[in-house]
């Protein structure tokens, strides 16, 4: 079980420097660490002093590996997996003569490819910790929040198709047609249930992984610039909305953790003094906190209180005007910023309608 850490902050705030320092600190503590850089540029390799970082993990120190996969490489590897699944479900595959190197990476596809690669590294058992250095704060959150959003669309797609007049009309013919087209005879109802079921299970696993602060956590990065701090506040709320627990804040280029004020309470603030052009890793590494412990002590994104019949979401950085709530059966959807959060109500609340909602002390409190 690997612990995955990602840093969120304004461009130029020192995210990559602190990501490297965090990876080195975890490696020094005996963890097998993978530093995953999404930006395809030369910066990461230059900062590490190793030259170009490749698409496969390479050792850069004791207990420390680095990888910087190109999107085209990830697409080629992912395409092989798509063809494997296709051959499993279809007797006459469509894509068997199409190769990954012939394809272009469509906009947004790089996020899905990155997320899948992170999942594979996390599940490999080769690493105790993964430090993910995304190429921007917004893209990082969209990548992390992808299972939540995609899960919503898959569920809606299945429901719409299953309840459509077309599906009802063809249902008597689905089983024999499916047996003729698909490589299986174990079909309960519809031909799309197998592939979509696997995909939904994968998304659910990603959502559950993200919800566990023992396995995934984010850390904010800000400096003395008010814009940097305001963006960190927004990213804090957006991360919580995506289901990612934020465990603390790095106050970069400062020696006084109190300079940030009370805006980020109750997070632990770690002050990082000004660095020279070439970071002093020996000075930075001892400043790195105990990420896993602090993440478990931080406010959770969601709390469900059955005694009071309330659901509480911690949404710092947002105002009540920026939050939109809808209910569809046993599911409540919260939209804030660029993130959509879907809440599956427990059985004791699933049959109840929302009676009221209020925004108080950075918490959205929903009553049933």
C-alpha positions in Angstrom: 0.0 0.0 0.0 1.7 3.2 -1.2 1.1 6.7 0.2 0.6 9.2 -2.6 1.4 12.9 -2.0 0.7 15.8 -4.4 1.4 19.5 -4.0 -1.0 22.3 -4.9 -0.2 26.0 -5.4 0.3 28.9 -7.8 2.8 28.5 -10.6 6.2 29.8 -9.4 5.4 29.2 -5.7 8.0 26.4 -5.5 5.8 23.3 -5.9 8.4 21.3 -7.9 11.3 22.2 -5.5 9.2 21.1 -2.5 8.0 17.9 -4.3 11.6 16.9 -4.8 12.4 17.7 -1.2 9.4 15.7 0.0 10.5 12.7 -2.1 14.0 12.9 -0.8 12.9 13.2 2.8 10.6 10.1 2.5 13.4 8.2 0.9 15.8 9.2 3.8 13.2 7.8 6.2 13.5 4.4 4.6 10.5 4.5 2.2 10.8 3.3 -1.4 9.8 6.5 -3.2 8.8 7.2 -6.8 8.9 10.9 -7.9 6.4 11.2 -10.7 6.8 14.4 -12.8 4.0 15.1 -15.3 5.7 18.1 -17.0 7.5 16.9 -20.0 10.1 19.7 -19.9 13.7 19.4 -18.7 13.2 21.2 -15.3 12.8 18.1 -13.2 16.0 16.5 -14.5 18.0 19.7 -14.1 16.8 20.2 -10.5 17.8 16.6 -9.7 21.1 16.9 -11.5 20.5 13.8 -13.5 19.7 15.1 -17.0 16.6 13.9 -18.8 14.2 11.7 -16.9 12.7 8.9 -19.0 9.2 7.2 -19.3 10.3 4.3 -17.1 11.4 4.7 -13.4 15.1 5.3 -13.0 17.1 5.2 -9.7 18.4 8.6 -8.7 19.4 7.8 -5.1 19.0 5.4 -2.3 15.3 4.3 -2.1 14.5 7.0 -4.7 13.3 6.7 -8.3 12.0 9.3 -10.8 9.8 9.0 -13.8 8.6 11.5 -16.3 6.5 9.7 -18.9 5.5 11.3 -22.2 1.8 11.3 -23.0 2.4 9.5 -26.3 4.3 6.7 -24.5 1.4 6.3 -22.1 -1.1 6.2 -25.0 0.8 3.4 -26.7 0.9 1.4 -23.5 -2.7 2.1 -22.8 -3.8 1.2 -26.3 -2.4 -2.3 -25.8 -4.6 -2.7 -22.7 -7.6 -1.4 -24.7 -7.0 -4.1 -27.4 -6.6 -6.7 -24.7 -10.0 -5.8 -23.2 -11.6 -5.6 -26.7 -10.4 -9.1 -27.6 -11.8 -10.4 -24.3 -15.3 -9.0 -25.0 -15.6 -9.1 -28.8 -15.2 -12.1 -31.0 -14.2 -9.9 -34.0 -12.1 -7.0 -32.5 -12.2 -3.7 -34.4 -8.8 -2.3 -33.2 -6.4 -5.2 -33.5 -4.7 -3.7 -36.6 -4.5 -0.2 -35.1 -1.3 0.6 -33.2 -0.8 3.2 -30.4 2.0 5.0 -32.2 -0.5 5.8 -35.0 -2.7 7.7 -32.6 -2.7 11.3 -31.4 -3.2 12.3 -27.8 -6.6 14.2 -27.7 -7.0 17.2 -25.3 -7.8 15.9 -21.8 -6.6 12.4 -22.6 -3.3 13.0 -21.0 -5.0 13.4 -17.6 -6.7 10.0 -17.9 -3.5 8.4 -19.0 -1.5 9.9 -16.1 -4.2 8.8 -13.6 -4.1 5.3 -14.9 -0.3 5.2 -14.8 -0.3 6.5 -11.2 -2.8 3.7 -10.3 -0.5 1.1 -11.9 2.5 2.3 -9.9 0.5 2.4 -6.7 -0.8 -1.1 -7.2 2.6 -2.5 -8.3 3.9 -2.9 -4.7 7.3 -1.5 -5.7 6.9 1.7 -3.8 5.9 2.8 -0.3 5.3 6.4 -1.4 4.6 8.3 -4.6 5.2 12.0 -4.9 3.2 13.4 -7.9 4.4 16.7 -9.3 1.6 17.8 -11.7 2.2 20.4 -14.4 -0.4 22.8 -12.9 -2.6 23.1 -9.9 -5.8 23.1 -11.9 -4.8 20.1 -14.1 -3.7 18.2 -11.0 -7.1 18.6 -9.4 -8.9 17.7 -12.6 -6.8 14.6 -12.8 -7.4 13.6 -9.2 -11.1 14.3 -9.5 -11.6 12.3 -12.7 -12.9 9.1 -11.0 -15.6 11.1 -9.2 -16.8 12.9 -12.4 -16.5 9.8 -14.7 -18.3 7.6 -12.2 -21.3 10.0 -12.3 -21.4 9.9 -16.1 -21.1 6.1 -16.3 -23.9 5.6 -13.7 -26.2 8.0 -15.6 -25.4 6.4 -18.9 -26.3 3.0 -17.6 -29.5 4.3 -16.1 -30.6 6.2 -19.2 -29.9 3.3 -21.5 -31.6 0.7 -19.2 -34.7 2.8 -18.8 -35.0 3.8 -22.5 -37.8 2.5 -24.7 -35.2 1.2 -27.1 -33.6 -0.9 -24.4 -36.9 -2.3 -23.3 -37.9 -3.1 -26.9 -34.7 -5.0 -27.7 -34.3 -6.8 -24.3 -35.8 -10.1 -25.5 -33.1 -10.2 -28.2 -30.1 -9.0 -26.2 -29.1 -12.4 -24.8 -28.8 -14.3 -28.1 -27.2 -11.4 -29.9 -24.7 -10.8 -27.1 -23.7 -14.5 -27.2 -23.0 -14.2 -30.9 -21.0 -11.0 -30.7 -19.3 -11.1 -27.3 -16.8 -13.6 -26.1 -18.9 -14.8 -23.1 -22.1 -16.6 -22.3 -22.4 -15.3 -18.8 -24.6 -12.2 -19.4 -27.3 -11.2 -16.9 -29.1 -8.7 -19.0 -27.2 -6.2 -21.4 -24.1 -6.4 -23.5 -22.7 -3.2 -22.0 -22.8 -4.4 -18.4 -19.5 -6.3 -18.6 -17.2 -3.5 -19.9 -19.1 -0.7 -18.1 -19.2 -2.8 -14.9 -15.4 -3.2 -15.0 -14.9 0.5 -15.7 -17.3 1.4 -12.9 -15.5 -0.9 -10.4 -12.2 0.8 -11.4 -13.7 4.2 -10.8 -15.1 3.2 -7.5 -11.7 1.9 -6.4 -10.2 5.2 -7.4 -12.8 7.2 -5.4 -12.3 4.9 -2.3 -8.5 5.3 -2.6 -8.7 9.1 -2.8 -11.0 9.2 0.3 -8.4 7.5 2.5 -5.9 10.0 3.9 -3.6 7.2 4.9 -3.1 6.5 1.1 -3.5 9.9 -0.7 -3.1 13.5 0.6 -2.5 16.9 -0.8 -0.2 19.7 0.5 -0.7 23.4 -0.2 2.1 25.7 -1.3 1.9 29.5 -0.9 4.3 32.4 -0.3 3.9 36.0 1.0 2.0 37.1 -2.1 -1.7 37.6 -1.3 -2.7 36.2 -4.7 -0.7 33.0 -3.9 -2.5 32.7 -0.6 -5.9 33.3 -2.1 -5.3 30.6 -4.8 -4.1 28.2 -2.1 -7.4 28.8 -0.2 -9.3 28.1 -3.4 -7.3 25.0 -4.1 -7.9 23.8 -0.5 -11.6 23.9 -1.0 -11.4 22.4 -4.5 -9.3 19.5 -3.3 -11.7 18.8 -0.5 -14.5 18.9 -3.0 -12.7 16.4 -5.2 -12.4 14.1 -2.1 -8.7 14.8 -1.5 -7.7 15.5 2.1 -5.3 18.4 2.4 -2.9 17.7 5.3 -0.9 20.9 5.6 0.6 24.0 4.0 4.1 25.0 3.0 4.7 28.7 3.4 7.6 29.2 1.0 10.3 31.8 1.2 9.4 32.6 4.8 10.9 31.8 8.2 7.7 32.7 10.1 4.8 30.2 9.9 2.6 32.7 11.7 2.9 35.1 8.8 0.1 33.2 7.0 -2.4 34.3 9.7 -5.5 32.3 10.6 -6.9 31.7 7.1 -5.5 28.2 6.9 -6.3 26.9 10.4 -6.3 24.1 11.5 -3.7 23.1 9.0 -0.1 22.7 10.1 2.0 25.5 8.4 5.6 24.7 7.6 7.8 27.7 6.9 10.4 27.2 4.2 13.2 29.9 4.1 14.3 31.6 0.9 16.5 29.3 -1.2 19.2 30.2 -3.7 18.9 29.5 -7.4 20.2 25.9 -6.7 18.1 24.5 -3.9 20.0 23.4 -0.8 18.5 19.9 -0.4 20.4 19.3 2.9 18.7 22.3 4.4 15.2 21.5 2.9 14.9 17.8 3.7 14.9 18.2 7.5 12.0 20.7 7.3 9.7 18.1 5.6 6.9 17.1 8.0 5.4 13.7 8.8 3.0 13.8 5.8 1.0 10.6 6.6 0.3 11.5 10.2 -0.7 15.1 9.6 -3.0 14.0 6.7 -4.9 11.8 9.1 -5.3 14.7 11.6 -6.6 17.2 9.0 -10.3 18.0 8.4 -11.9 15.3 6.3 -13.8 16.3 3.1 -17.1 14.8 4.3 -18.7 13.7 7.5 -22.0 11.8 7.8 -23.7 12.2 11.2 -26.6 9.7 11.4 -27.6 10.8 14.9 -28.4 14.4 13.7 -29.3 13.2 10.1 -26.8 15.6 8.6 -24.0 15.5 6.0 -21.2 18.0 6.5 -18.7 19.0 3.8 -15.6 21.0 4.6 -15.3 23.6 1.8 -12.7 26.3 2.7 -12.1 28.9 0.0 -15.7 29.0 -1.2 -18.7 31.2 -0.4 -22.3 29.9 -0.3 -23.0 31.7 -3.6 -20.4 29.4 -5.3 -22.0 26.2 -4.1 -24.9 24.4 -5.9 -26.7 21.4 -4.4 -29.0 18.9 -6.2 -30.6 15.6 -5.2 -31.4 12.6 -7.3 -32.9 9.7 -5.4 -30.3 8.4 -2.9 -27.6 10.6 -4.3 -26.7 14.3 -3.5 -24.5 16.2 -5.9 -22.5 19.3 -4.8 -21.0 21.6 -7.4 -18.3 24.0 -6.3 -15.6 25.5 -8.4 -14.7 23.1 -11.2 -15.4 20.0 -9.1 -18.6 17.9 -8.8 -19.0 15.8 -5.6 -21.5 12.9 -5.6 -22.6 11.7 -2.2 -24.2 8.3 -1.8 -26.4 8.5 1.2 -26.4 5.6 3.7 -29.6 3.4 3.9 -31.0 5.4 6.8 -30.9 8.6 4.8 -31.3 7.3 1.3 -35.1 7.6 1.3 -35.2 11.1 2.7 -35.2 14.4 0.9 -33.0 17.4 1.7 -34.8 19.6 4.3 -32.3 22.4 4.4 -28.7 23.4 3.8 -26.5 26.1 5.3 -23.0 27.3 5.0 -21.3 28.0 8.3 -17.7 28.3 9.3 -16.5 26.8 6.0 -18.8 23.8 6.4 -21.7 23.1 4.1 -24.3 21.4 6.4 -27.1 19.4 4.7 -30.0 18.3 6.8 -32.5 15.5 6.0 
